[in-house]
């Protein structure tokens, strides 16, 4: 075999060997990528599985049935049944009598009576008051009433009390567990859908805590953010992209907008604390201040998305409008902006979704406060759903563990809906040129 042929053969073998190595490396790289994706999905499923496992119990609440005798002498000793008397009546005494009547054969001392009363929620008296105020004909009668049990009883009914550990390490002692066994055998314990979780504000007691106050605060805060960030962001994007001259100052503005999009959110919270609260004296822990802070945080996102949407409109649209005699203002607002609006709205929704999940800047402006009442306006004290989750996660009560997971699910549902709306708008109105 001639030398040229031998050289060609060796070169071909080297090329084929190198090609095989490159293909093997490419295959390994693909496997690494698939393994990374599989690992990420595995951890994601574990996280969601844990959240859903704990959250399921939060949507049920344990109630206890008591035969309550609405004693007129105890509730209205003067014979006056007006609202003021009924509001101030001693409903705790009624509950103690009804609980003691469940165990007529037992003689209870003061400490045992206190332990028996602890089986009911601290809000049971208020629930009983509301029932009587709504129907005064109950006075003098005996009625079976379902009242919320304490969070410890709720854990017992859901099978989360370990009887094998020592009594000193349990929230319920042996005598309380014996009482609960008898009450459950009589059919007086029942798990129902937890409406309180969606209708009540925050509380120190897990069985009375709800997310309505945090949800209302989040909606008011997002409303302020939307009303401020959307018009300002769109106007800024239109000006910078269509009207602003290309010079040094606009370049500086563009660079700073891009930089602001990467600033940590807590910095905006510090800015809101220093400027809006300390300097301007706005109400601390209010949706107004929280909305302004989130507006500063979401504006760069909306501006960048808006400019990208305007850039996506073909130059031929502008040239055609100008060619038939339209002014630059008419070209932008009658032709370019309507075509870019779906993309701009998508960016705005994504920015709002990011604002909904933020907690760090709102912690700095005082929205971490313990708020029981439902806010009625943008200037009243309020909290938001991410901060509510943070507060519950930091609580030592076991009952708040499941409510934290349930609140996370609600927040994720809001985020999925908002991001799904952005995807729908993009698919529904997007034009491909």
C-alpha positions as CSV (number, residue, x, y, z in Angstrom):
1,X,0.0,0.0,0.0
2,X,1.3,3.4,-0.9
3,X,2.3,5.9,1.7
4,X,-0.5,8.4,0.7
5,X,-3.1,5.8,1.1
6,X,-1.7,4.7,4.4
7,X,-1.7,8.3,5.6
8,X,-5.3,8.8,4.4
9,X,-6.3,5.6,6.3
10,X,-4.7,6.7,9.5
11,X,-6.3,10.2,9.2
12,X,-9.7,8.6,8.6
13,X,-9.2,6.4,11.7
14,X,-8.3,9.4,13.9
15,X,-11.3,11.3,12.6
16,X,-13.6,8.5,13.3
17,X,-12.2,7.9,16.7
18,X,-12.5,11.6,17.5
19,X,-16.1,11.6,16.2
20,X,-16.9,8.7,18.4
21,X,-15.5,10.5,21.4
22,X,-17.5,13.6,20.6
23,X,-20.7,11.6,20.1
24,X,-20.1,9.8,23.4
25,X,-19.5,13.2,25.1
26,X,-22.7,14.6,23.6
27,X,-24.6,11.5,24.8
28,X,-23.2,11.9,28.3
29,X,-24.1,15.6,28.3
30,X,-27.6,14.8,27.3
31,X,-27.8,12.2,30.1
32,X,-26.5,14.8,32.6
33,X,-29.2,17.2,31.5
34,X,-31.9,14.6,31.7
35,X,-30.6,13.5,35.2
36,X,-30.6,17.1,36.3
37,X,-34.2,17.7,35.1
38,X,-35.3,14.4,36.7
39,X,-33.7,15.3,40.0
40,X,-35.3,18.8,39.9
41,X,-38.7,17.3,39.2
42,X,-38.2,14.8,41.9
43,X,-37.4,17.4,44.5
44,X,-40.3,19.5,43.2
45,X,-42.7,16.6,43.6
46,X,-41.4,16.0,47.1
47,X,-41.9,19.6,48.1
48,X,-45.4,19.8,46.6
49,X,-46.3,16.4,48.1
50,X,-45.2,17.6,51.5
51,X,-47.2,20.8,51.2
52,X,-50.3,19.1,50.0
53,X,-50.0,16.4,52.7
54,X,-50.0,19.0,55.4
55,X,-52.4,21.3,53.8
56,X,-55.2,18.8,53.4
57,X,-55.9,18.7,57.2
58,X,-56.2,22.5,57.3
59,X,-59.4,22.5,55.2
60,X,-61.2,20.5,57.9
61,X,-62.0,21.7,61.4
62,X,-63.2,19.6,64.4
63,X,-66.4,20.6,66.1
64,X,-67.9,19.4,69.3
65,X,-71.7,19.0,70.0
66,X,-73.0,20.3,73.3
67,X,-76.5,20.3,74.7
68,X,-76.6,23.9,75.8
69,X,-79.3,25.2,78.1
70,X,-79.8,28.9,77.5
71,X,-80.7,29.7,81.1
72,X,-82.5,33.0,81.3
73,X,-81.5,33.6,84.9
74,X,-77.8,33.3,83.9
75,X,-77.9,35.2,80.6
76,X,-80.5,37.9,81.4
77,X,-81.1,38.0,85.2
78,X,-82.9,41.3,85.0
79,X,-85.3,40.1,82.3
80,X,-83.9,42.4,79.7
81,X,-83.0,40.7,76.5
82,X,-81.6,43.6,74.5
83,X,-78.5,43.3,72.5
84,X,-76.2,45.0,75.1
85,X,-77.2,42.5,77.8
86,X,-76.9,39.5,75.5
87,X,-73.5,40.7,74.2
88,X,-72.1,40.9,77.8
89,X,-73.7,37.7,79.1
90,X,-71.5,35.0,80.7
91,X,-71.4,32.4,77.9
92,X,-68.4,30.7,79.5
93,X,-70.5,29.5,82.3
94,X,-73.0,28.0,79.9
95,X,-70.2,26.1,78.2
96,X,-68.8,24.8,81.5
97,X,-72.2,23.6,82.5
98,X,-72.7,21.8,79.2
99,X,-69.3,20.2,79.3
100,X,-69.8,19.0,82.9
101,X,-73.2,17.5,81.9
102,X,-71.4,15.2,79.5
103,X,-69.9,13.4,82.6
104,X,-72.6,13.4,85.3
105,X,-70.9,10.6,87.2
106,X,-67.6,12.4,87.7
107,X,-66.9,14.9,90.4
108,X,-64.5,17.5,89.0
109,X,-62.3,19.8,91.0
110,X,-61.3,23.3,89.7
111,X,-58.2,22.1,87.9
112,X,-60.1,19.3,86.1
113,X,-62.9,21.7,85.1
114,X,-60.2,24.0,83.6
115,X,-58.8,21.0,81.7
116,X,-62.2,20.1,80.5
117,X,-62.9,23.6,79.3
118,X,-59.7,23.6,77.4
119,X,-61.2,21.0,75.0
120,X,-63.3,23.8,73.4
121,X,-61.9,26.7,71.4
122,X,-61.5,30.0,73.1
123,X,-63.9,31.4,70.4
124,X,-66.7,29.0,71.3
125,X,-68.3,31.5,73.6
126,X,-68.4,34.1,70.8
127,X,-70.0,31.5,68.5
128,X,-72.6,30.8,71.1
129,X,-73.3,34.5,71.6
130,X,-73.8,35.0,67.8
131,X,-76.2,32.1,67.7
132,X,-78.3,33.5,70.6
133,X,-78.3,37.1,69.2
134,X,-79.4,35.8,65.8
135,X,-82.4,33.9,67.4
136,X,-83.6,35.1,70.8
137,X,-86.3,32.5,70.9
138,X,-83.6,30.1,72.1
139,X,-83.7,31.7,75.6
140,X,-85.1,29.2,78.1
141,X,-84.6,26.2,75.8
142,X,-82.0,23.4,75.5
143,X,-80.4,23.1,72.1
144,X,-77.7,20.9,70.6
145,X,-75.0,23.2,69.3
146,X,-71.9,22.4,67.3
147,X,-69.0,24.5,68.5
148,X,-65.3,24.6,67.4
149,X,-63.0,22.5,69.4
150,X,-59.5,23.5,70.5
151,X,-56.5,23.0,68.2
152,X,-55.3,20.1,70.5
153,X,-58.7,18.4,70.1
154,X,-58.5,19.0,66.3
155,X,-55.1,17.2,66.2
156,X,-56.6,14.4,68.3
157,X,-59.5,14.0,65.8
158,X,-57.1,13.9,62.9
159,X,-54.9,11.2,64.5
160,X,-51.9,13.4,65.2
161,X,-51.7,12.9,69.0
162,X,-49.2,10.2,69.9
163,X,-50.5,8.3,73.0
164,X,-47.4,6.3,73.4
165,X,-45.2,9.2,74.6
166,X,-45.1,10.4,78.1
167,X,-48.0,12.4,79.4
168,X,-45.8,15.3,80.3
169,X,-44.7,15.6,76.7
170,X,-48.2,15.7,75.3
171,X,-50.6,18.7,74.9
172,X,-53.4,16.5,76.2
173,X,-53.1,14.5,79.4
174,X,-54.5,11.0,80.0
175,X,-57.7,12.3,81.6
176,X,-58.5,14.6,78.6
177,X,-57.8,11.8,76.2
178,X,-60.3,9.6,78.2
179,X,-62.9,12.4,78.0
180,X,-62.4,12.7,74.3
181,X,-62.7,9.0,73.8
182,X,-66.1,9.1,75.5
183,X,-67.2,12.2,73.6
184,X,-66.2,10.6,70.3
185,X,-68.0,7.4,71.2
186,X,-71.2,9.5,71.7
187,X,-70.9,10.9,68.2
188,X,-70.2,14.4,69.5
189,X,-67.0,15.0,67.6
190,X,-67.2,15.8,63.9
191,X,-64.8,17.1,61.2
192,X,-66.4,19.7,58.9
193,X,-65.1,21.9,56.1
194,X,-63.1,24.7,57.7
195,X,-65.0,27.8,56.5
196,X,-63.2,29.9,59.2
197,X,-59.9,29.5,57.2
198,X,-61.4,31.5,54.4
199,X,-63.7,33.9,56.3
200,X,-61.7,35.0,59.4
201,X,-58.6,37.1,60.0
202,X,-55.5,36.2,61.8
203,X,-55.6,34.8,65.4
204,X,-53.3,33.5,68.1
205,X,-55.4,30.3,68.1
206,X,-54.9,28.0,65.1
207,X,-58.6,26.9,65.0
208,X,-59.7,30.6,64.7
209,X,-57.1,31.8,62.3
210,X,-58.0,32.5,58.6
211,X,-56.5,34.1,55.5
212,X,-59.3,36.5,54.7
213,X,-57.5,39.5,56.2
214,X,-54.3,38.6,54.4
215,X,-56.1,38.0,51.1
216,X,-57.9,41.3,51.4
217,X,-54.6,43.1,52.1
218,X,-53.0,41.4,49.2
219,X,-55.8,42.4,46.8
220,X,-55.7,46.1,48.0
221,X,-52.0,46.2,47.8
222,X,-52.0,44.8,44.2
223,X,-54.8,47.2,43.3
224,X,-52.6,50.1,44.3
225,X,-49.6,48.6,42.5
226,X,-51.7,48.1,39.3
227,X,-53.2,51.6,39.3
228,X,-49.7,53.1,39.7
229,X,-47.3,50.8,37.8
230,X,-49.4,50.0,34.7
231,X,-50.0,53.6,33.3
232,X,-46.5,54.8,34.4
233,X,-44.8,51.8,33.0
234,X,-46.6,51.8,29.7
235,X,-46.1,55.6,29.3
236,X,-42.4,55.3,30.1
237,X,-41.9,52.4,27.6
238,X,-43.8,54.3,24.8
239,X,-41.8,57.5,25.4
240,X,-38.4,55.8,25.5
241,X,-39.0,53.6,22.5
242,X,-41.0,55.9,20.2
243,X,-40.3,59.6,21.2
244,X,-37.1,59.9,23.2
245,X,-34.1,61.2,21.3
246,X,-31.1,58.9,21.2
247,X,-28.5,60.7,23.3
248,X,-26.4,60.3,26.4
249,X,-29.2,61.0,28.9
250,X,-31.6,58.4,27.5
251,X,-28.8,55.9,27.5
252,X,-28.2,56.6,31.2
253,X,-31.9,56.2,31.9
254,X,-32.1,52.9,30.0
255,X,-29.0,51.5,31.9
256,X,-30.5,52.5,35.2
257,X,-33.9,50.9,34.4
258,X,-32.1,47.6,33.5
259,X,-30.1,47.8,36.7
260,X,-33.2,48.5,38.8
261,X,-34.7,45.2,37.6
262,X,-31.9,43.3,39.3
263,X,-31.9,45.3,42.6
264,X,-32.9,43.0,45.6
265,X,-36.5,43.6,46.6
266,X,-35.6,44.4,50.2
267,X,-33.8,47.6,49.0
268,X,-37.1,48.9,47.8
269,X,-38.5,48.2,51.2
270,X,-35.8,50.2,52.9
271,X,-36.5,53.0,50.4
272,X,-40.2,52.9,51.2
273,X,-39.5,53.0,55.0
274,X,-37.1,56.0,54.7
275,X,-39.1,58.0,52.2
276,X,-42.8,57.2,52.3
277,X,-43.1,56.5,56.0
278,X,-40.4,58.5,57.7
279,X,-40.3,61.5,55.3
280,X,-43.9,61.8,53.9
281,X,-45.5,60.3,57.0
282,X,-47.8,57.8,55.3
283,X,-49.6,55.2,57.4
284,X,-47.4,52.4,58.4
285,X,-48.5,48.8,57.6
286,X,-51.1,50.0,55.0
287,X,-51.8,48.7,51.5
288,X,-51.1,52.2,50.2
289,X,-47.4,52.2,51.3
290,X,-47.0,48.5,50.3
291,X,-48.5,49.2,46.9
292,X,-46.2,52.1,46.3
293,X,-43.1,50.1,47.3
294,X,-44.2,47.2,45.0
295,X,-44.8,49.7,42.2
296,X,-41.2,50.8,42.4
297,X,-40.1,47.2,42.3
298,X,-42.4,46.2,39.3
299,X,-41.9,49.3,37.2
300,X,-38.6,48.1,35.6
301,X,-40.1,44.8,34.7
302,X,-43.1,46.4,33.0
303,X,-41.0,49.0,31.2
304,X,-38.6,46.4,29.8
305,X,-41.4,44.1,28.7
306,X,-43.3,47.1,27.2
307,X,-40.3,48.2,25.2
308,X,-39.7,44.6,23.9
309,X,-43.4,44.5,22.8
310,X,-43.0,47.8,21.0
311,X,-39.8,46.6,19.3
312,X,-41.6,43.5,18.1
313,X,-44.0,45.6,15.9
314,X,-42.5,45.6,12.4
315,X,-41.2,49.0,11.1
316,X,-43.5,48.6,8.1
317,X,-46.5,49.4,10.3
318,X,-45.0,52.7,11.3
319,X,-43.9,53.5,7.7
320,X,-47.3,52.7,6.3
321,X,-49.0,55.0,8.8
322,X,-46.6,57.8,8.2
323,X,-46.9,57.3,4.5
324,X,-50.6,58.0,4.5
325,X,-50.2,61.2,6.4
326,X,-50.5,60.2,10.1
327,X,-48.6,62.1,12.6
328,X,-46.1,60.3,14.9
329,X,-48.5,60.5,17.8
330,X,-51.3,59.0,15.7
331,X,-49.0,56.3,14.4
332,X,-48.0,55.3,17.9
333,X,-51.4,55.4,19.6
334,X,-53.6,54.2,16.7
335,X,-51.4,51.5,15.2
336,X,-48.2,50.6,17.1
337,X,-49.6,50.6,20.7
338,X,-52.7,48.4,20.0
339,X,-50.5,45.8,18.3
340,X,-48.0,45.8,21.2
341,X,-50.6,45.9,24.0
342,X,-50.9,42.1,24.4
343,X,-47.2,41.8,25.0
344,X,-47.2,44.8,27.4
345,X,-50.1,43.3,29.3
346,X,-48.3,40.0,29.6
347,X,-45.3,41.7,31.1
348,X,-47.5,43.7,33.5
349,X,-49.3,40.5,34.7
350,X,-45.9,38.7,35.2
351,X,-44.7,41.8,37.2
352,X,-47.9,41.7,39.3
353,X,-47.4,38.0,40.0
354,X,-43.9,38.7,41.2
355,X,-45.3,41.5,43.4
356,X,-47.9,39.1,44.9
357,X,-45.3,36.7,46.1
358,X,-43.0,39.3,47.6
359,X,-42.6,39.6,51.4
360,X,-39.2,41.2,52.1
361,X,-40.1,44.8,51.0
362,X,-43.4,44.6,52.9
363,X,-41.7,43.5,56.1
364,X,-39.7,46.7,56.0
365,X,-42.8,48.9,55.8
366,X,-44.5,47.2,58.8
367,X,-46.9,44.8,57.1
368,X,-45.6,42.1,59.4
369,X,-47.8,43.3,62.2
370,X,-50.4,41.1,63.8
371,X,-53.6,42.2,62.2
372,X,-56.9,40.6,63.3
373,X,-59.5,42.9,61.6
374,X,-60.2,42.7,57.9
375,X,-58.9,45.9,56.2
376,X,-61.6,48.1,54.7
377,X,-59.4,50.5,52.7
378,X,-55.9,51.2,51.5
379,X,-55.0,53.3,54.5
380,X,-56.0,50.8,57.2
381,X,-53.5,48.4,58.8
382,X,-53.2,45.2,56.8
383,X,-50.9,42.3,56.1
384,X,-50.5,40.2,52.9
385,X,-50.5,36.5,52.1
386,X,-46.7,35.9,51.9
387,X,-46.2,37.7,55.2
388,X,-49.1,35.8,56.8
389,X,-47.3,32.6,55.7
390,X,-44.1,33.8,57.2
391,X,-45.8,34.6,60.5
392,X,-47.5,31.2,60.7
393,X,-44.4,29.3,59.8
394,X,-42.6,31.0,62.7
395,X,-45.4,30.1,65.2
396,X,-44.7,27.3,67.7
397,X,-48.2,26.0,67.6
398,X,-48.5,22.7,65.7
399,X,-51.9,23.7,64.4
400,X,-50.3,26.4,62.3
401,X,-48.2,23.9,60.4
402,X,-51.1,22.7,58.3
403,X,-52.5,26.2,57.9
404,X,-49.1,27.4,56.7
405,X,-49.2,24.7,54.0
406,X,-52.8,25.6,53.1
407,X,-52.0,29.3,52.7
408,X,-49.0,28.4,50.5
409,X,-51.4,26.4,48.3
410,X,-53.7,29.4,48.0
411,X,-50.9,31.7,47.1
412,X,-49.6,29.2,44.5
413,X,-53.1,29.0,43.1
414,X,-53.2,32.8,42.7
415,X,-49.7,32.8,41.0
416,X,-50.7,30.0,38.7
417,X,-53.9,31.8,37.7
418,X,-52.0,35.0,37.0
419,X,-49.2,33.4,35.0
420,X,-51.8,31.3,33.2
421,X,-53.7,34.5,32.3
422,X,-50.4,36.0,30.9
423,X,-49.8,32.9,28.8
424,X,-53.4,33.0,27.5
425,X,-53.2,36.6,26.6
426,X,-49.9,36.0,24.7
427,X,-51.3,33.0,22.8
428,X,-54.7,34.7,22.1
429,X,-53.6,38.1,20.9
430,X,-50.0,37.6,19.8
431,X,-49.3,38.3,16.1
432,X,-46.5,36.6,14.2
433,X,-45.0,38.8,11.5
